[in-house]
């Protein structure tokens, strides 16, 4: 029941955060588009299109979370958590494409290819870029905090998509300022630098999602804490084997404990149950802990 409540909490939080960011992105996109048209700024119009793409990416997160939070069934006895990793990989691909697009556009402008006729943007375009930077950075921090709270790679990927939009707006700001002081080259240069950061974030998100889909063990520090917690339980003499594996945003634990072989089946079962409950209650990311009991050998008792 507690685990089901945790899953429902995670789903509700992800959906609430995603809904807030979708609404804000729609309003921000329309505002930037209007500011770009009125302010005669191609950079701001392009930035508005980038913000609109964030709406699509957030919908990918919402769909991924909806299906990954479904309960286990006959065909999927271990649940659907890996669907969240699929959403993360899709977002990483989108984010990488956005970064490459910004970089190519910047290089073409620096080399003089496809450089549009220069116009001096109006002040409304500059104001829009500043507002966009502030709002998108807030959206990044807001989404990132929720992602860390529920350990969601898909939500973290969406957070970085918001920050990529903030980077894009910084490029727009630099381009508009550059045009006003006579240095329009600042816009494409900023775009190329921003491209590197965006692509690195996309690669990191992809690697994290891939590791969670291939039964990678959780980090050594967390594993050692789980191991020590198991040893602290009454009746546990030693641990023969301890393994963990990531399954989407959740962790599965397999542990072989050593207990007194002279104890009854009920007594050893109770010891195993204590280990199971301690790990699942202490580490909320653990979806299931499987405990196997080995009888203590004579030499083990002498020790």
C-alpha positions in Angstrom: 0.0 0.0 0.0 2.8 2.4 0.9 4.6 1.7 -2.4 1.4 2.3 -4.3 0.9 5.6 -2.5 4.5 6.5 -3.4 3.9 5.8 -7.1 0.7 7.8 -7.1 2.5 10.7 -5.4 5.3 10.6 -8.0 2.8 10.5 -10.9 0.7 13.4 -9.5 3.8 15.5 -8.9 5.1 14.9 -12.4 1.8 15.7 -14.0 1.3 18.9 -11.9 4.8 20.2 -12.8 4.3 19.3 -16.5 0.9 21.0 -16.6 2.3 24.2 -15.1 5.2 24.2 -17.6 3.0 23.5 -20.6 0.7 26.4 -19.8 3.7 28.8 -19.2 5.4 27.7 -22.4 2.2 28.3 -24.5 1.9 31.8 -23.0 5.6 32.5 -23.4 5.7 31.3 -27.0 2.8 33.5 -28.0 4.4 36.5 -26.2 7.8 36.0 -27.8 6.3 35.5 -31.3 4.3 38.7 -31.0 7.4 40.5 -29.6 9.5 39.2 -32.5 7.0 40.4 -35.2 6.4 43.8 -33.6 10.1 44.2 -32.6 11.4 43.2 -36.1 13.6 40.4 -34.6 14.2 37.2 -36.5 16.1 35.8 -33.4 13.1 36.3 -31.2 10.7 34.6 -33.7 13.1 31.6 -33.8 13.2 31.7 -30.0 9.4 31.6 -29.9 9.4 28.4 -32.1 12.0 26.8 -29.7 9.7 27.5 -26.7 6.8 26.0 -28.6 8.9 22.8 -29.0 9.1 22.6 -25.2 5.3 22.0 -25.2 5.8 18.9 -27.3 8.7 17.6 -25.1 6.6 18.0 -21.9 3.8 16.1 -23.5 6.3 13.2 -24.1 7.2 13.3 -20.4 3.5 13.2 -19.4 2.7 10.3 -21.7 5.9 8.4 -20.5 5.0 9.0 -16.8 1.4 8.0 -17.3 2.4 4.6 -18.8 5.4 4.0 -16.5 3.2 4.5 -13.4 0.8 1.7 -14.4 0.6 -1.2 -12.0 2.2 -4.6 -12.8 0.1 -7.0 -14.9 0.4 -10.5 -16.3 2.5 -9.5 -19.3 4.6 -7.0 -17.3 5.1 -8.5 -13.8 7.9 -6.2 -13.0 6.0 -3.0 -13.9 6.4 -0.4 -16.6 9.1 1.9 -15.2 11.4 1.5 -18.2 8.9 3.4 -20.3 10.1 6.5 -18.5 13.6 5.8 -19.8 12.1 5.6 -23.3 10.7 9.1 -22.8 14.1 10.3 -21.6 15.8 8.9 -24.7 13.2 10.6 -27.0 13.8 13.9 -25.1 17.6 13.5 -25.3 17.3 13.1 -29.1 15.1 16.2 -29.4 17.4 18.2 -27.2 20.5 17.0 -29.2 18.8 18.0 -32.5 17.9 21.4 -31.0 21.5 21.9 -29.9 22.9 20.9 -33.3 20.4 23.1 -35.1 21.4 26.1 -33.0 25.1 25.3 -33.7 24.7 24.9 -37.5 22.7 28.1 -37.7 25.4 30.0 -35.7 28.2 28.6 -37.9 26.4 29.6 -41.1 26.0 33.1 -39.8 29.6 33.4 -38.7 30.8 32.2 -42.2 28.4 34.5 -43.9 26.1 31.8 -45.4 22.4 32.4 -45.2 23.0 35.6 -43.2 19.8 37.6 -43.5 19.6 41.3 -44.2 20.4 43.0 -40.9 17.7 45.0 -39.1 17.9 46.7 -35.8 15.4 45.1 -33.5 13.1 47.3 -31.3 13.2 47.4 -27.6 10.2 45.1 -27.1 12.3 42.2 -28.5 15.0 42.9 -25.9 12.5 43.0 -23.1 11.0 39.7 -24.4 14.4 38.0 -24.3 15.0 39.1 -20.7 11.6 37.9 -19.6 12.2 34.6 -21.4 15.5 34.0 -19.7 14.0 34.6 -16.3 10.9 32.5 -16.8 12.7 29.6 -18.5 15.4 29.5 -15.8 12.7 29.3 -13.2 11.0 26.5 -15.1 14.3 24.6 -15.2 14.8 24.9 -11.5 11.2 24.1 -10.7 11.2 21.0 -12.9 14.7 19.9 -11.8 13.6 20.1 -8.1 10.7 17.8 -8.8 12.8 15.4 -10.9 15.3 15.1 -8.0 12.5 14.6 -5.5 11.1 11.6 -7.3 14.3 10.5 -9.1 12.8 10.9 -12.6 15.2 10.9 -15.6 12.4 12.0 -17.9 11.5 15.0 -15.8 15.2 15.9 -15.5 15.5 15.7 -19.3 12.5 18.1 -19.6 14.2 20.4 -17.1 17.3 20.6 -19.3 15.1 21.3 -22.3 13.8 24.3 -20.5 17.3 25.4 -19.8 18.2 25.0 -23.4 15.4 27.4 -24.2 16.9 29.8 -21.6 20.3 29.5 -23.4 18.6 30.2 -26.7 17.1 33.3 -25.2 20.5 34.4 -24.0 21.7 34.0 -27.6 18.8 36.1 -28.7 19.6 38.7 -26.1 23.2 38.8 -27.2 22.2 39.1 -30.9 19.8 42.0 -30.2 22.3 43.9 -28.0 25.0 43.2 -30.7 22.8 44.6 -33.4 22.1 47.7 -31.4 25.8 48.4 -30.7 27.0 47.4 -34.2 28.2 43.8 -33.5 25.6 41.3 -34.9 28.3 38.6 -34.9 27.7 38.1 -31.2 24.4 36.3 -31.8 25.9 33.4 -33.9 29.0 33.1 -31.6 26.8 32.8 -28.6 24.7 30.2 -30.5 27.7 28.0 -31.1 28.8 28.1 -27.5 25.3 27.3 -26.3 25.1 24.4 -28.8 28.0 22.7 -27.0 26.3 22.9 -23.6 22.9 21.7 -24.9 24.5 18.7 -26.8 26.5 17.7 -23.7 23.3 17.7 -21.5 21.5 15.6 -24.2 24.4 13.0 -24.2 24.4 12.8 -20.3 20.6 12.3 -20.3 20.9 9.6 -22.9 23.6 7.8 -21.0 21.7 7.9 -17.8 18.5 6.5 -19.4 20.5 3.8 -21.2 22.1 2.7 -17.9 18.7 2.4 -16.3 17.5 0.1 -19.1 20.4 -2.3 -18.9 20.2 -3.4 -15.3 23.1 -1.3 -14.1 23.8 -1.5 -10.4 23.0 1.6 -8.3 25.9 3.7 -7.1 28.4 2.1 -4.6 27.6 4.5 -1.8 23.9 3.7 -1.8 24.6 0.0 -2.1 26.9 0.1 0.9 24.3 1.9 3.0 21.7 -0.8 2.1 24.2 -3.5 2.9 25.0 -2.0 6.3 21.3 -1.6 7.1 20.8 -5.3 6.4 23.6 -6.3 8.7 22.1 -4.1 11.5 19.0 -6.2 11.7 18.6 -8.7 14.6 19.5 -12.2 13.6 21.7 -11.3 10.6 25.1 -12.9 11.1 26.6 -12.0 7.7 25.8 -11.3 4.1 26.9 -13.8 1.4 25.7 -11.8 -1.6 24.3 -8.4 -2.3 23.1 -7.1 -5.7 21.2 -4.2 -7.0 19.8 -3.2 -10.4 18.2 -0.1 -11.8 14.8 -0.6 -13.4 13.8 2.7 -14.8 13.7 5.1 -11.9 13.3 2.2 -9.4 15.8 -0.2 -7.7 15.5 -3.9 -7.3 17.6 -5.5 -4.5 18.7 -9.2 -4.1 20.4 -10.1 -0.9 21.6 -13.4 0.6 21.8 -13.2 4.4 23.4 -15.6 6.8 21.3 -16.7 9.9 21.5 -19.3 12.6 20.8 -22.7 11.0 19.3 -24.0 14.2 16.5 -21.5 14.2 13.0 -22.5 13.0 11.6 -21.6 9.6 9.3 -19.1 11.1 12.2 -17.4 13.0 14.4 -17.2 9.9 11.5 -15.9 7.9 11.0 -13.1 10.4 14.7 -12.2 10.2 14.4 -12.0 6.4 11.2 -9.9 6.7 13.0 -7.4 8.9 15.7 -7.0 6.3 13.1 -6.7 3.5 11.1 -4.0 5.4 14.1 -2.0 6.6 15.5 -1.6 3.1 12.2 -0.8 1.4 11.2 1.6 4.1 14.5 3.4 4.3 15.1 3.7 0.5 12.0 4.8 -1.3 13.5 4.1 -4.7 13.6 0.4 -3.9 10.6 -1.2 -5.5 11.3 -4.7 -4.2 13.9 -6.4 -2.0 14.3 -10.1 -2.3 15.9 -11.8 0.7 17.3 -15.3 0.7 18.5 -16.9 3.9 21.6 -19.2 4.1 22.2 -21.3 7.2 25.3 -20.4 9.3 28.1 -22.9 8.8 30.1 -24.2 11.8 33.2 -22.2 10.9 31.0 -19.1 10.5 29.9 -19.5 14.1 33.4 -19.9 15.4 34.2 -16.5 13.8 
